[in-house]
Amino acid sequence: MAKSAVKSQWKSRAVSRLIEAGEMSECEHCGERVKFRAREHYRQVICNVYVDGRWDHVEHFHEHCYTEADLPFGEPID
């Protein structure tokens, strides 16, 4: 009996990363720029957003803003 191909369903996900020099994104929650600061090691949450199983866009959040927004794409992975 042949196996039928199973198509994986991609879903939105979030990762937590250090903010790197040259970052030019705006936070989806507060609208302010996600800024690199040399002496402070702030983190951002980057979300790959999928619609109907297909990649649609990326959203950036300050780490604290992502929490304030009630983790819209789930718990971020480090």
mmCIF file of the N, C-alpha and C atoms, coordinates in Angstrom:
data_MODEL
# 
_entry.id   MODEL 
# 
loop_
_atom_site.group_PDB 
_atom_site.id 
_atom_site.type_symbol 
_atom_site.label_atom_id 
_atom_site.label_alt_id 
_atom_site.label_comp_id 
_atom_site.label_asym_id 
_atom_site.label_entity_id 
_atom_site.label_seq_id 
_atom_site.pdbx_PDB_ins_code 
_atom_site.Cartn_x 
_atom_site.Cartn_y 
_atom_site.Cartn_z 
_atom_site.occupancy 
_atom_site.B_iso_or_equiv 
_atom_site.pdbx_formal_charge 
_atom_site.auth_seq_id 
_atom_site.auth_comp_id 
_atom_site.auth_asym_id 
_atom_site.auth_atom_id 
_atom_site.pdbx_PDB_model_num 
ATOM 1   N N  . MET A 1 1  ? 0.850  -1.176 0.000  1.00 0.00 ? 1  MET A N  1 
ATOM 2   C CA . MET A 1 1  ? 0.000  0.000  0.000  1.00 0.00 ? 1  MET A CA 1 
ATOM 3   C C  . MET A 1 1  ? 0.896  1.240  0.000  1.00 0.00 ? 1  MET A C  1 
ATOM 4   N N  . ALA A 1 2  ? 0.681  2.131  -0.926 1.00 0.00 ? 2  ALA A N  1 
ATOM 5   C CA . ALA A 1 2  ? 1.492  3.345  -1.054 1.00 0.00 ? 2  ALA A CA 1 
ATOM 6   C C  . ALA A 1 2  ? 1.051  4.383  -0.036 1.00 0.00 ? 2  ALA A C  1 
ATOM 7   N N  . LYS A 1 3  ? 2.038  5.093  0.487  1.00 0.00 ? 3  LYS A N  1 
ATOM 8   C CA . LYS A 1 3  ? 1.735  6.189  1.422  1.00 0.00 ? 3  LYS A CA 1 
ATOM 9   C C  . LYS A 1 3  ? 1.341  7.425  0.627  1.00 0.00 ? 3  LYS A C  1 
ATOM 10  N N  . SER A 1 4  ? 0.334  8.109  1.074  1.00 0.00 ? 4  SER A N  1 
ATOM 11  C CA . SER A 1 4  ? -0.033 9.359  0.423  1.00 0.00 ? 4  SER A CA 1 
ATOM 12  C C  . SER A 1 4  ? 0.835  10.476 0.999  1.00 0.00 ? 4  SER A C  1 
ATOM 13  N N  . ALA A 1 5  ? 1.155  11.426 0.166  1.00 0.00 ? 5  ALA A N  1 
ATOM 14  C CA . ALA A 1 5  ? 1.978  12.555 0.610  1.00 0.00 ? 5  ALA A CA 1 
ATOM 15  C C  . ALA A 1 5  ? 1.185  13.408 1.593  1.00 0.00 ? 5  ALA A C  1 
ATOM 16  N N  . VAL A 1 6  ? 1.830  13.738 2.689  1.00 0.00 ? 6  VAL A N  1 
ATOM 17  C CA . VAL A 1 6  ? 1.208  14.596 3.692  1.00 0.00 ? 6  VAL A CA 1 
ATOM 18  C C  . VAL A 1 6  ? 1.829  15.973 3.576  1.00 0.00 ? 6  VAL A C  1 
ATOM 19  N N  . LYS A 1 7  ? 1.021  16.943 3.257  1.00 0.00 ? 7  LYS A N  1 
ATOM 20  C CA . LYS A 1 7  ? 1.504  18.309 3.122  1.00 0.00 ? 7  LYS A CA 1 
ATOM 21  C C  . LYS A 1 7  ? 1.505  18.960 4.500  1.00 0.00 ? 7  LYS A C  1 
ATOM 22  N N  . SER A 1 8  ? 2.673  19.444 4.932  1.00 0.00 ? 8  SER A N  1 
ATOM 23  C CA . SER A 1 8  ? 2.746  20.086 6.241  1.00 0.00 ? 8  SER A CA 1 
ATOM 24  C C  . SER A 1 8  ? 2.066  21.446 6.181  1.00 0.00 ? 8  SER A C  1 
ATOM 25  N N  . GLN A 1 9  ? 1.408  21.803 7.258  1.00 0.00 ? 9  GLN A N  1 
ATOM 26  C CA . GLN A 1 9  ? 0.706  23.082 7.356  1.00 0.00 ? 9  GLN A CA 1 
ATOM 27  C C  . GLN A 1 9  ? 1.576  24.031 8.166  1.00 0.00 ? 9  GLN A C  1 
ATOM 28  N N  . TRP A 1 10 ? 2.154  25.024 7.524  1.00 0.00 ? 10 TRP A N  1 
ATOM 29  C CA . TRP A 1 10 ? 2.980  25.994 8.217  1.00 0.00 ? 10 TRP A CA 1 
ATOM 30  C C  . TRP A 1 10 ? 2.095  26.900 9.050  1.00 0.00 ? 10 TRP A C  1 
ATOM 31  N N  . LYS A 1 11 ? 2.582  27.264 10.240 1.00 0.00 ? 11 LYS A N  1 
ATOM 32  C CA . LYS A 1 11 ? 1.826  28.191 11.073 1.00 0.00 ? 11 LYS A CA 1 
ATOM 33  C C  . LYS A 1 11 ? 2.752  29.266 11.628 1.00 0.00 ? 11 LYS A C  1 
ATOM 34  N N  . SER A 1 12 ? 2.162  30.374 12.013 1.00 0.00 ? 12 SER A N  1 
ATOM 35  C CA . SER A 1 12 ? 2.924  31.521 12.519 1.00 0.00 ? 12 SER A CA 1 
ATOM 36  C C  . SER A 1 12 ? 3.707  31.118 13.763 1.00 0.00 ? 12 SER A C  1 
ATOM 37  N N  . ARG A 1 13 ? 4.885  31.717 13.920 1.00 0.00 ? 13 ARG A N  1 
ATOM 38  C CA . ARG A 1 13 ? 5.739  31.403 15.066 1.00 0.00 ? 13 ARG A CA 1 
ATOM 39  C C  . ARG A 1 13 ? 6.578  32.622 15.419 1.00 0.00 ? 13 ARG A C  1 
ATOM 40  N N  . ALA A 1 14 ? 7.106  32.614 16.631 1.00 0.00 ? 14 ALA A N  1 
ATOM 41  C CA . ALA A 1 14 ? 7.877  33.751 17.142 1.00 0.00 ? 14 ALA A CA 1 
ATOM 42  C C  . ALA A 1 14 ? 9.218  33.270 17.684 1.00 0.00 ? 14 ALA A C  1 
ATOM 43  N N  . VAL A 1 15 ? 10.257 34.086 17.493 1.00 0.00 ? 15 VAL A N  1 
ATOM 44  C CA . VAL A 1 15 ? 11.570 33.821 18.067 1.00 0.00 ? 15 VAL A CA 1 
ATOM 45  C C  . VAL A 1 15 ? 12.065 35.076 18.768 1.00 0.00 ? 15 VAL A C  1 
ATOM 46  N N  . SER A 1 16 ? 12.836 34.896 19.822 1.00 0.00 ? 16 SER A N  1 
ATOM 47  C CA . SER A 1 16 ? 13.412 36.006 20.574 1.00 0.00 ? 16 SER A CA 1 
ATOM 48  C C  . SER A 1 16 ? 14.891 36.111 20.206 1.00 0.00 ? 16 SER A C  1 
ATOM 49  N N  . ARG A 1 17 ? 15.321 37.315 19.835 1.00 0.00 ? 17 ARG A N  1 
ATOM 50  C CA . ARG A 1 17 ? 16.707 37.543 19.420 1.00 0.00 ? 17 ARG A CA 1 
ATOM 51  C C  . ARG A 1 17 ? 17.213 38.857 20.001 1.00 0.00 ? 17 ARG A C  1 
ATOM 52  N N  . LEU A 1 18 ? 18.549 38.964 20.133 1.00 0.00 ? 18 LEU A N  1 
ATOM 53  C CA . LEU A 1 18 ? 19.149 40.244 20.493 1.00 0.00 ? 18 LEU A CA 1 
ATOM 54  C C  . LEU A 1 18 ? 18.915 41.219 19.357 1.00 0.00 ? 18 LEU A C  1 
ATOM 55  N N  . ILE A 1 19 ? 18.744 42.477 19.684 1.00 0.00 ? 19 ILE A N  1 
ATOM 56  C CA . ILE A 1 19 ? 18.609 43.508 18.658 1.00 0.00 ? 19 ILE A CA 1 
ATOM 57  C C  . ILE A 1 19 ? 20.011 43.786 18.119 1.00 0.00 ? 19 ILE A C  1 
ATOM 58  N N  . GLU A 1 20 ? 20.173 43.694 16.810 1.00 0.00 ? 20 GLU A N  1 
ATOM 59  C CA . GLU A 1 20 ? 21.480 43.876 16.188 1.00 0.00 ? 20 GLU A CA 1 
ATOM 60  C C  . GLU A 1 20 ? 21.650 45.299 15.675 1.00 0.00 ? 20 GLU A C  1 
ATOM 61  N N  . ALA A 1 21 ? 22.914 45.713 15.549 1.00 0.00 ? 21 ALA A N  1 
ATOM 62  C CA . ALA A 1 21 ? 23.226 47.036 15.006 1.00 0.00 ? 21 ALA A CA 1 
ATOM 63  C C  . ALA A 1 21 ? 22.634 47.158 13.608 1.00 0.00 ? 21 ALA A C  1 
ATOM 64  N N  . GLY A 1 22 ? 22.052 48.304 13.324 1.00 0.00 ? 22 GLY A N  1 
ATOM 65  C CA . GLY A 1 22 ? 21.476 48.549 12.011 1.00 0.00 ? 22 GLY A CA 1 
ATOM 66  C C  . GLY A 1 22 ? 20.026 48.124 11.875 1.00 0.00 ? 22 GLY A C  1 
ATOM 67  N N  . GLU A 1 23 ? 19.438 47.617 12.943 1.00 0.00 ? 23 GLU A N  1 
ATOM 68  C CA . GLU A 1 23 ? 18.030 47.206 12.906 1.00 0.00 ? 23 GLU A CA 1 
ATOM 69  C C  . GLU A 1 23 ? 17.159 48.404 12.560 1.00 0.00 ? 23 GLU A C  1 
ATOM 70  N N  . MET A 1 24 ? 16.262 48.243 11.592 1.00 0.00 ? 24 MET A N  1 
ATOM 71  C CA . MET A 1 24 ? 15.448 49.360 11.115 1.00 0.00 ? 24 MET A CA 1 
ATOM 72  C C  . MET A 1 24 ? 13.947 49.054 11.169 1.00 0.00 ? 24 MET A C  1 
ATOM 73  N N  . SER A 1 25 ? 13.531 48.139 12.008 1.00 0.00 ? 25 SER A N  1 
ATOM 74  C CA . SER A 1 25 ? 12.130 47.732 12.061 1.00 0.00 ? 25 SER A CA 1 
ATOM 75  C C  . SER A 1 25 ? 11.342 48.570 13.051 1.00 0.00 ? 25 SER A C  1 
ATOM 76  N N  . GLU A 1 26 ? 10.023 48.577 12.871 1.00 0.00 ? 26 GLU A N  1 
ATOM 77  C CA . GLU A 1 26 ? 9.134  49.233 13.822 1.00 0.00 ? 26 GLU A CA 1 
ATOM 78  C C  . GLU A 1 26 ? 8.348  48.177 14.565 1.00 0.00 ? 26 GLU A C  1 
ATOM 79  N N  . CYS A 1 27 ? 8.120  48.411 15.838 1.00 0.00 ? 27 CYS A N  1 
ATOM 80  C CA . CYS A 1 27 ? 7.368  47.493 16.680 1.00 0.00 ? 27 CYS A CA 1 
ATOM 81  C C  . CYS A 1 27 ? 5.894  47.503 16.265 1.00 0.00 ? 27 CYS A C  1 
ATOM 82  N N  . GLU A 1 28 ? 5.336  46.325 16.051 1.00 0.00 ? 28 GLU A N  1 
ATOM 83  C CA . GLU A 1 28 ? 3.929  46.197 15.660 1.00 0.00 ? 28 GLU A CA 1 
ATOM 84  C C  . GLU A 1 28 ? 2.976  46.644 16.767 1.00 0.00 ? 28 GLU A C  1 
ATOM 85  N N  . HIS A 1 29 ? 3.432  46.589 18.022 1.00 0.00 ? 29 HIS A N  1 
ATOM 86  C CA . HIS A 1 29 ? 2.566  46.913 19.154 1.00 0.00 ? 29 HIS A CA 1 
ATOM 87  C C  . HIS A 1 29 ? 2.554  48.414 19.458 1.00 0.00 ? 29 HIS A C  1 
ATOM 88  N N  . CYS A 1 30 ? 3.749  49.002 19.606 1.00 0.00 ? 30 CYS A N  1 
ATOM 89  C CA . CYS A 1 30 ? 3.810  50.413 20.014 1.00 0.00 ? 30 CYS A CA 1 
ATOM 90  C C  . CYS A 1 30 ? 4.122  51.362 18.863 1.00 0.00 ? 30 CYS A C  1 
ATOM 91  N N  . GLY A 1 31 ? 4.596  50.843 17.739 1.00 0.00 ? 31 GLY A N  1 
ATOM 92  C CA . GLY A 1 31 ? 4.899  51.671 16.579 1.00 0.00 ? 31 GLY A CA 1 
ATOM 93  C C  . GLY A 1 31 ? 6.256  52.355 16.606 1.00 0.00 ? 31 GLY A C  1 
ATOM 94  N N  . GLU A 1 32 ? 7.012  52.195 17.703 1.00 0.00 ? 32 GLU A N  1 
ATOM 95  C CA . GLU A 1 32 ? 8.336  52.814 17.788 1.00 0.00 ? 32 GLU A CA 1 
ATOM 96  C C  . GLU A 1 32 ? 9.385  51.906 17.175 1.00 0.00 ? 32 GLU A C  1 
ATOM 97  N N  . ARG A 1 33 ? 10.504 52.507 16.763 1.00 0.00 ? 33 ARG A N  1 
ATOM 98  C CA . ARG A 1 33 ? 11.591 51.744 16.159 1.00 0.00 ? 33 ARG A CA 1 
ATOM 99  C C  . ARG A 1 33 ? 12.204 50.774 17.173 1.00 0.00 ? 33 ARG A C  1 
ATOM 100 N N  . VAL A 1 34 ? 12.513 49.585 16.696 1.00 0.00 ? 34 VAL A N  1 
ATOM 101 C CA . VAL A 1 34 ? 13.247 48.599 17.488 1.00 0.00 ? 34 VAL A CA 1 
ATOM 102 C C  . VAL A 1 34 ? 14.718 48.976 17.317 1.00 0.00 ? 34 VAL A C  1 
ATOM 103 N N  . LYS A 1 35 ? 15.326 49.598 18.350 1.00 0.00 ? 35 LYS A N  1 
ATOM 104 C CA . LYS A 1 35 ? 16.660 50.200 18.225 1.00 0.00 ? 35 LYS A CA 1 
ATOM 105 C C  . LYS A 1 35 ? 17.736 49.396 18.947 1.00 0.00 ? 35 LYS A C  1 
ATOM 106 N N  . PHE A 1 36 ? 18.898 49.343 18.312 1.00 0.00 ? 36 PHE A N  1 
ATOM 107 C CA . PHE A 1 36 ? 20.097 48.773 18.920 1.00 0.00 ? 36 PHE A CA 1 
ATOM 108 C C  . PHE A 1 36 ? 20.711 49.818 19.839 1.00 0.00 ? 36 PHE A C  1 
ATOM 109 N N  . ARG A 1 37 ? 21.119 49.388 21.020 1.00 0.00 ? 37 ARG A N  1 
ATOM 110 C CA . ARG A 1 37 ? 21.845 50.265 21.953 1.00 0.00 ? 37 ARG A CA 1 
ATOM 111 C C  . ARG A 1 37 ? 23.074 49.494 22.422 1.00 0.00 ? 37 ARG A C  1 
ATOM 112 N N  . ALA A 1 38 ? 24.254 50.062 22.176 1.00 0.00 ? 38 ALA A N  1 
ATOM 113 C CA . ALA A 1 38 ? 25.512 49.356 22.390 1.00 0.00 ? 38 ALA A CA 1 
ATOM 114 C C  . ALA A 1 38 ? 25.719 48.865 23.820 1.00 0.00 ? 38 ALA A C  1 
ATOM 115 N N  . ARG A 1 39 ? 25.337 49.631 24.799 1.00 0.00 ? 39 ARG A N  1 
ATOM 116 C CA . ARG A 1 39 ? 25.614 49.251 26.188 1.00 0.00 ? 39 ARG A CA 1 
ATOM 117 C C  . ARG A 1 39 ? 24.487 48.455 26.840 1.00 0.00 ? 39 ARG A C  1 
ATOM 118 N N  . GLU A 1 40 ? 23.387 48.365 26.165 1.00 0.00 ? 40 GLU A N  1 
ATOM 119 C CA . GLU A 1 40 ? 22.236 47.642 26.708 1.00 0.00 ? 40 GLU A CA 1 
ATOM 120 C C  . GLU A 1 40 ? 21.878 46.529 25.730 1.00 0.00 ? 40 GLU A C  1 
ATOM 121 N N  . HIS A 1 41 ? 21.655 45.361 26.232 1.00 0.00 ? 41 HIS A N  1 
ATOM 122 C CA . HIS A 1 41 ? 21.398 44.205 25.380 1.00 0.00 ? 41 HIS A CA 1 
ATOM 123 C C  . HIS A 1 41 ? 19.912 43.874 25.364 1.00 0.00 ? 41 HIS A C  1 
ATOM 124 N N  . TYR A 1 42 ? 19.146 44.712 24.673 1.00 0.00 ? 42 TYR A N  1 
ATOM 125 C CA . TYR A 1 42 ? 17.713 44.494 24.570 1.00 0.00 ? 42 TYR A CA 1 
ATOM 126 C C  . TYR A 1 42 ? 17.413 43.393 23.560 1.00 0.00 ? 42 TYR A C  1 
ATOM 127 N N  . ARG A 1 43 ? 16.266 42.760 23.743 1.00 0.00 ? 43 ARG A N  1 
ATOM 128 C CA . ARG A 1 43 ? 15.838 41.698 22.845 1.00 0.00 ? 43 ARG A CA 1 
ATOM 129 C C  . ARG A 1 43 ? 14.589 42.122 22.079 1.00 0.00 ? 43 ARG A C  1 
ATOM 130 N N  . GLN A 1 44 ? 14.401 41.502 20.944 1.00 0.00 ? 44 GLN A N  1 
ATOM 131 C CA . GLN A 1 44 ? 13.206 41.713 20.146 1.00 0.00 ? 44 GLN A CA 1 
ATOM 132 C C  . GLN A 1 44 ? 12.568 40.358 19.873 1.00 0.00 ? 44 GLN A C  1 
ATOM 133 N N  . VAL A 1 45 ? 11.321 40.367 19.491 1.00 0.00 ? 45 VAL A N  1 
ATOM 134 C CA . VAL A 1 45 ? 10.634 39.154 19.070 1.00 0.00 ? 45 VAL A CA 1 
ATOM 135 C C  . VAL A 1 45 ? 10.307 39.341 17.593 1.00 0.00 ? 45 VAL A C  1 
ATOM 136 N N  . ILE A 1 46 ? 10.737 38.370 16.798 1.00 0.00 ? 46 ILE A N  1 
ATOM 137 C CA . ILE A 1 46 ? 10.502 38.390 15.356 1.00 0.00 ? 46 ILE A CA 1 
ATOM 138 C C  . ILE A 1 46 ? 9.508  37.274 15.051 1.00 0.00 ? 46 ILE A C  1 
ATOM 139 N N  . CYS A 1 47 ? 8.456  37.611 14.330 1.00 0.00 ? 47 CYS A N  1 
ATOM 140 C CA . CYS A 1 47 ? 7.392  36.642 14.044 1.00 0.00 ? 47 CYS A CA 1 
ATOM 141 C C  . CYS A 1 47 ? 7.241  36.449 12.545 1.00 0.00 ? 47 CYS A C  1 
ATOM 142 N N  . ASN A 1 48 ? 7.325  35.201 12.109 1.00 0.00 ? 48 ASN A N  1 
ATOM 143 C CA . ASN A 1 48 ? 6.972  34.843 10.742 1.00 0.00 ? 48 ASN A CA 1 
ATOM 144 C C  . ASN A 1 48 ? 5.484  34.567 10.752 1.00 0.00 ? 48 ASN A C  1 
ATOM 145 N N  . VAL A 1 49 ? 4.741  35.301 9.956  1.00 0.00 ? 49 VAL A N  1 
ATOM 146 C CA . VAL A 1 49 ? 3.280  35.183 9.951  1.00 0.00 ? 49 VAL A CA 1 
ATOM 147 C C  . VAL A 1 49 ? 2.842  34.435 8.695  1.00 0.00 ? 49 VAL A C  1 
ATOM 148 N N  . TYR A 1 50 ? 2.092  33.366 8.904  1.00 0.00 ? 50 TYR A N  1 
ATOM 149 C CA . TYR A 1 50 ? 1.560  32.547 7.816  1.00 0.00 ? 50 TYR A CA 1 
ATOM 150 C C  . TYR A 1 50 ? 0.054  32.729 7.747  1.00 0.00 ? 50 TYR A C  1 
ATOM 151 N N  . VAL A 1 51 ? -0.479 32.804 6.538  1.00 0.00 ? 51 VAL A N  1 
ATOM 152 C CA . VAL A 1 51 ? -1.920 32.905 6.310  1.00 0.00 ? 51 VAL A CA 1 
ATOM 153 C C  . VAL A 1 51 ? -2.317 31.742 5.404  1.00 0.00 ? 51 VAL A C  1 
ATOM 154 N N  . ASP A 1 52 ? -3.248 30.935 5.862  1.00 0.00 ? 52 ASP A N  1 
ATOM 155 C CA . ASP A 1 52 ? -3.685 29.746 5.117  1.00 0.00 ? 52 ASP A CA 1 
ATOM 156 C C  . ASP A 1 52 ? -2.513 28.836 4.755  1.00 0.00 ? 52 ASP A C  1 
ATOM 157 N N  . GLY A 1 53 ? -1.571 28.685 5.698  1.00 0.00 ? 53 GLY A N  1 
ATOM 158 C CA . GLY A 1 53 ? -0.442 27.788 5.502  1.00 0.00 ? 53 GLY A CA 1 
ATOM 159 C C  . GLY A 1 53 ? 0.664  28.320 4.621  1.00 0.00 ? 53 GLY A C  1 
ATOM 160 N N  . ARG A 1 54 ? 0.571  29.573 4.192  1.00 0.00 ? 54 ARG A N  1 
ATOM 161 C CA . ARG A 1 54 ? 1.601  30.176 3.342  1.00 0.00 ? 54 ARG A CA 1 
ATOM 162 C C  . ARG A 1 54 ? 2.196  31.396 4.030  1.00 0.00 ? 54 ARG A C  1 
ATOM 163 N N  . TRP A 1 55 ? 3.529  31.556 3.886  1.00 0.00 ? 55 TRP A N  1 
ATOM 164 C CA . TRP A 1 55 ? 4.194  32.707 4.498  1.00 0.00 ? 55 TRP A CA 1 
ATOM 165 C C  . TRP A 1 55 ? 3.601  33.975 3.918  1.00 0.00 ? 55 TRP A C  1 
ATOM 166 N N  . ASP A 1 56 ? 3.340  34.963 4.820  1.00 0.00 ? 56 ASP A N  1 
ATOM 167 C CA . ASP A 1 56 ? 2.733  36.224 4.403  1.00 0.00 ? 56 ASP A CA 1 
ATOM 168 C C  . ASP A 1 56 ? 3.647  37.419 4.682  1.00 0.00 ? 56 ASP A C  1 
ATOM 169 N N  . HIS A 1 57 ? 4.145  37.521 5.924  1.00 0.00 ? 57 HIS A N  1 
ATOM 170 C CA . HIS A 1 57 ? 5.001  38.648 6.275  1.00 0.00 ? 57 HIS A CA 1 
ATOM 171 C C  . HIS A 1 57 ? 5.701  38.395 7.612  1.00 0.00 ? 57 HIS A C  1 
ATOM 172 N N  . VAL A 1 58 ? 6.575  39.342 7.979  1.00 0.00 ? 58 VAL A N  1 
ATOM 173 C CA . VAL A 1 58 ? 7.310  39.290 9.247  1.00 0.00 ? 58 VAL A CA 1 
ATOM 174 C C  . VAL A 1 58 ? 6.875  40.473 10.102 1.00 0.00 ? 58 VAL A C  1 
ATOM 175 N N  . GLU A 1 59 ? 6.716  40.236 11.391 1.00 0.00 ? 59 GLU A N  1 
ATOM 176 C CA . GLU A 1 59 ? 6.408  41.314 12.337 1.00 0.00 ? 59 GLU A CA 1 
ATOM 177 C C  . GLU A 1 59 ? 7.487  41.348 13.411 1.00 0.00 ? 59 GLU A C  1 
ATOM 178 N N  . HIS A 1 60 ? 7.863  42.560 13.832 1.00 0.00 ? 60 HIS A N  1 
ATOM 179 C CA . HIS A 1 60 ? 8.870  42.754 14.875 1.00 0.00 ? 60 HIS A CA 1 
ATOM 180 C C  . HIS A 1 60 ? 8.206  43.407 16.081 1.00 0.00 ? 60 HIS A C  1 
ATOM 181 N N  . PHE A 1 61 ? 8.654  43.016 17.277 1.00 0.00 ? 61 PHE A N  1 
ATOM 182 C CA . PHE A 1 61 ? 8.153  43.575 18.528 1.00 0.00 ? 61 PHE A CA 1 
ATOM 183 C C  . PHE A 1 61 ? 9.326  43.803 19.474 1.00 0.00 ? 61 PHE A C  1 
ATOM 184 N N  . HIS A 1 62 ? 9.238  44.842 20.316 1.00 0.00 ? 62 HIS A N  1 
ATOM 185 C CA . HIS A 1 62 ? 10.128 44.890 21.485 1.00 0.00 ? 62 HIS A CA 1 
ATOM 186 C C  . HIS A 1 62 ? 9.702  43.701 22.350 1.00 0.00 ? 62 HIS A C  1 
ATOM 187 N N  . GLU A 1 63 ? 10.626 43.126 23.071 1.00 0.00 ? 63 GLU A N  1 
ATOM 188 C CA . GLU A 1 63 ? 10.286 41.946 23.875 1.00 0.00 ? 63 GLU A CA 1 
ATOM 189 C C  . GLU A 1 63 ? 9.142  42.240 24.847 1.00 0.00 ? 63 GLU A C  1 
ATOM 190 N N  . HIS A 1 64 ? 9.195  43.388 25.533 1.00 0.00 ? 64 HIS A N  1 
ATOM 191 C CA . HIS A 1 64 ? 8.140  43.704 26.501 1.00 0.00 ? 64 HIS A CA 1 
ATOM 192 C C  . HIS A 1 64 ? 6.809  43.996 25.800 1.00 0.00 ? 64 HIS A C  1 
ATOM 193 N N  . CYS A 1 65 ? 6.852  44.557 24.599 1.00 0.00 ? 65 CYS A N  1 
ATOM 194 C CA . CYS A 1 65 ? 5.617  44.831 23.853 1.00 0.00 ? 65 CYS A CA 1 
ATOM 195 C C  . CYS A 1 65 ? 4.947  43.529 23.415 1.00 0.00 ? 65 CYS A C  1 
ATOM 196 N N  . TYR A 1 66 ? 5.744  42.526 23.068 1.00 0.00 ? 66 TYR A N  1 
ATOM 197 C CA . TYR A 1 66 ? 5.173  41.242 22.662 1.00 0.00 ? 66 TYR A CA 1 
ATOM 198 C C  . TYR A 1 66 ? 4.398  40.628 23.828 1.00 0.00 ? 66 TYR A C  1 
ATOM 199 N N  . THR A 1 67 ? 4.946  40.747 25.024 1.00 0.00 ? 67 THR A N  1 
ATOM 200 C CA . THR A 1 67 ? 4.258  40.249 26.217 1.00 0.00 ? 67 THR A CA 1 
ATOM 201 C C  . THR A 1 67 ? 2.986  41.054 26.471 1.00 0.00 ? 67 THR A C  1 
ATOM 202 N N  . GLU A 1 68 ? 3.073  42.382 26.354 1.00 0.00 ? 68 GLU A N  1 
ATOM 203 C CA . GLU A 1 68 ? 1.898  43.245 26.545 1.00 0.00 ? 68 GLU A CA 1 
ATOM 204 C C  . GLU A 1 68 ? 0.795  42.926 25.536 1.00 0.00 ? 68 GLU A C  1 
ATOM 205 N N  . ALA A 1 69 ? 1.188  42.472 24.347 1.00 0.00 ? 69 ALA A N  1 
ATOM 206 C CA . ALA A 1 69 ? 0.223  42.138 23.294 1.00 0.00 ? 69 ALA A CA 1 
ATOM 207 C C  . ALA A 1 69 ? -0.344 40.723 23.480 1.00 0.00 ? 69 ALA A C  1 
ATOM 208 N N  . ASP A 1 70 ? -0.038 40.094 24.621 1.00 0.00 ? 70 ASP A N  1 
ATOM 209 C CA . ASP A 1 70 ? -0.537 38.750 24.957 1.00 0.00 ? 70 ASP A CA 1 
ATOM 210 C C  . ASP A 1 70 ? -0.034 37.655 24.015 1.00 0.00 ? 70 ASP A C  1 
ATOM 211 N N  . LEU A 1 71 ? 1.248  37.723 23.651 1.00 0.00 ? 71 LEU A N  1 
ATOM 212 C CA . LEU A 1 71 ? 1.915  36.689 22.871 1.00 0.00 ? 71 LEU A CA 1 
ATOM 213 C C  . LEU A 1 71 ? 1.087  36.265 21.638 1.00 0.00 ? 71 LEU A C  1 
ATOM 214 N N  . PRO A 1 72 ? 0.864  37.184 20.704 1.00 0.00 ? 72 PRO A N  1 
ATOM 215 C CA . PRO A 1 72 ? -0.044 36.907 19.590 1.00 0.00 ? 72 PRO A CA 1 
ATOM 216 C C  . PRO A 1 72 ? 0.331  35.697 18.715 1.00 0.00 ? 72 PRO A C  1 
ATOM 217 N N  . PHE A 1 73 ? 1.596  35.314 18.698 1.00 0.00 ? 73 PHE A N  1 
ATOM 218 C CA . PHE A 1 73 ? 2.021  34.167 17.893 1.00 0.00 ? 73 PHE A CA 1 
ATOM 219 C C  . PHE A 1 73 ? 2.649  33.081 18.768 1.00 0.00 ? 73 PHE A C  1 
ATOM 220 N N  . GLY A 1 74 ? 2.244  33.037 20.016 1.00 0.00 ? 74 GLY A N  1 
ATOM 221 C CA . GLY A 1 74 ? 2.730  32.013 20.938 1.00 0.00 ? 74 GLY A CA 1 
ATOM 222 C C  . GLY A 1 74 ? 4.007  32.410 21.654 1.00 0.00 ? 74 GLY A C  1 
ATOM 223 N N  . GLU A 1 75 ? 4.423  31.546 22.545 1.00 0.00 ? 75 GLU A N  1 
ATOM 224 C CA . GLU A 1 75 ? 5.649  31.756 23.324 1.00 0.00 ? 75 GLU A CA 1 
ATOM 225 C C  . GLU A 1 75 ? 6.841  31.792 22.389 1.00 0.00 ? 75 GLU A C  1 
ATOM 226 N N  . PRO A 1 76 ? 7.672  32.854 22.449 1.00 0.00 ? 76 PRO A N  1 
ATOM 227 C CA . PRO A 1 76 ? 8.829  32.923 21.539 1.00 0.00 ? 76 PRO A CA 1 
ATOM 228 C C  . PRO A 1 76 ? 9.903  31.896 21.903 1.00 0.00 ? 76 PRO A C  1 
ATOM 229 N N  . ILE A 1 77 ? 10.518 31.359 20.890 1.00 0.00 ? 77 ILE A N  1 
ATOM 230 C CA . ILE A 1 77 ? 11.628 30.406 21.051 1.00 0.00 ? 77 ILE A CA 1 
ATOM 231 C C  . ILE A 1 77 ? 12.925 31.191 21.035 1.00 0.00 ? 77 ILE A C  1 
ATOM 232 N N  . ASP A 1 78 ? 13.858 30.839 21.903 1.00 0.00 ? 78 ASP A N  1 
ATOM 233 C CA . ASP A 1 78 ? 15.175 31.513 21.914 1.00 0.00 ? 78 ASP A CA 1 
ATOM 234 C C  . ASP A 1 78 ? 16.076 30.951 20.832 1.00 0.00 ? 78 ASP A C  1 
# 
